[in-house]
Amino acid sequence: MPKRTDIKSVLIIGAGPSGLSAALSAGLSGAKVILIDEDFQLGGRLLSENYNINNMHCSMWTEKTITELSKIENIRIMNKTTAFACFDHGIYGALEKVDDAKKTTQSKISQILWKIYSKKTILCTGGTERSIAFGNNDRPGIMLASAVRSYVNRWGVPPGSNTVIFTNNDDGWKTAFDLKRKGLIVS
C-alpha cells in the first residue's frame, strides 16, 4: 500500500470550478483547508456561464459543491477576501472585507488583514482573457467576451441592442450563443 502524504494545511486561492474541486478533495482527505476568493459569491466564472458539469448546469453544480464544502468542519471559506502577497515559508497576506451585518456597535471594523500560514498552496485564479488589438478598441461599449457574458448571464443586463462579435477563438462563439439565447441581435 502506498504511503499517504500527510498534508496538514492547504490554502486555496480562487473559488471557481478548480478551486471548489480542490477544496472538496483536500477537505475530504482530512487536510485543514482555507478557501479564499475576492468575490462576495463563490463560483468564479461559473457565475457567468451556461454549461454543464457532471450532467448538471454549472450553477447547480456550484451550489451543490458549496453545500458539501460547508458541511466539512476542517474547511474555512473566506469570500470577499483578496490574497495580495506571498512570502517565504508558506506565508500569505490576505485582506478580508467585513460585511456590514458582522459589524457591531462597538466594533466598526471594515477590513481584516490576515497572515495565513500554509504547508501547501493551490492557485486557482483562472485564465486571463486577452483582447484583440485594433484601432479604437478602447472606446465605450467595446469589451471582452467574458465581460459580455457576465453582463447577460450573471447580472441580466443586455450589453446593447445590436452586438457585433469579433473573435479568434471559441469564447466568442459561446458569447454569441448566450446573447442569441437571451433574444438579443448578434451581427
N, C-alpha and C positions, 0 to 999 in steps of 0.2 A: 504494500500500500504506500503511495507517495506521501511524503511528509508535507503537512499543511503549513503554509507560511502564516505566521501569526502577525496580522496587521492590527495594531491597537487603535489607530485613529486615521480617518480619511477625511480630507477636505475636498469637496466637490464644488467647483466654481462654474455656475451656469445650470439652469433648471429647464433646459429644453429636453428633447427626447433622449439624447445621450446622457445628460446629467441625471434625469429621473431614473433611467435604467441603471446607471452606475450606482446611484444611491440605494436603489432597491436591492441590487446584488450585494453590495458591500454591507448593507444593514442586515440582510438575511444571513450573511456569513458570520455575523457577530461583532463586526467592527463598529467602533463608535464613529458616527458619520455626522458631519456638518455639511449641509447643502445650502449654498447661498446663491441668490440671484438678485439683480438690481431692480427688477420689475416688481410691482405690487402683486402680480398674479404669476404663478408658476406655469411653465409650458413653453416658453421661448417662442420660436417661430410657429409652433403648433397652434398658437392662439390666432394666427392669421392664415392658416392653410385649410384645405379641403381634401385631404387624402386619408387613406385607411392605414392603420397599423394593427396587425393581428386581427384582421377582418372586422374592425370597428372604426368608426370615424375618429380622427385624431383627437378631437375634443373629448370624446367619451373615453378614449384610452388614457388621456392626460388625467381626467377626473378619477378614473379607476386607480391609476398608479399613485396619485397623490393620496387617495384614501388609504391604500395599502401602506404607503410611507408613514402616514400619521399614526398608524397602529403599532409601529415598531418603536419601542422605547429608546433604543440606542441611536435614533436618528433625530437630529435637531435641524429644523427647517428655518432658514432666515431669509425671508423675502425682503424687498426694499433695502438690501444690503449690497454695497459695492466693494469688491476686492480691489484695492488700489496699489498694493505693494507686496513684493516677495523678498524676504530677507534670508540670510544664511540659516541653516539648520532647521528648515521647515517652518519658519515663522512668517505669517502673513498679516497684513494690515487690512482691515475692513471697516467700512463706515455704514452704520445702520440708521435709517430714518425712522424715528419713533412715531407711531400712529397717534393722532390726537386722542383716540379712545384710551390709550395706555397712559396718557399724561394725567397726573393728579393735580389737585390744587396746590399741594406742597411742592411738587416737582414739575417744572416746566421744561424738562429735557427734551430737545427736539432731535438730537443725534447722539449716537453712542459709538465711540471709537473702540474697536475690538482688536486685540492682539491674539491671533489664533496659532496654536502650535499643532502641527500635524506630522505624522510619520510618512504619509503618502498624500499626494495631491493629484487630482484629476481635473484638467482644464477642459470644460465642455462649453466653451464660449461661442460656438457656432462658426459659420463661414463668413467671409467678407464678400459682399457683392460689390463689384466694380462697375462704374458707369462707362459707357461708350463715349469717347471724346468726339465732339462735333461742334461746329460753330454755334454759339448762343446756348449751349447746354446748361447754363446756369440761370436761365430765365424762369420766372414763376410758372408752375404747372408742369415742369419737366422733372420727373422723379424716377427713382429706381423701381423695378418691377415689384420687389418685396414691399416697398412702401405703399404702392398702389393696392396690393393685396391686403395689407394691414388696414388701410382706409376702408376698403369694401367689406372684407370678411370679419375683421375684429371690431371696428368702430361703426360699421354700417353707413359710411359716408361715401357717396359717389365722387370720384376724382374730377368729374366733368360730364358734360352731356355727350360729347363725342371724343373718343380716345384713340390716339394713334400709338401703336407699339412698334418700337424699333429694337430688334433683339439679335443676338448672335448665339443664343443657347435656348434650351428648353424652358428656362424660367419665364421667358416672355410668353411662351405658349400657355403655361399654367395661368399666367395673369390674364391673357385673352379669354381663356375658357371661364375663369371665375367672373370676369366682367360680363360676358355673354349670359352666364347662368343667372346673374342679377338683373338681366334685362337691359344692360347698357350697350350703346353702339360702339363697336370696335372697327376702326378702319385699317 
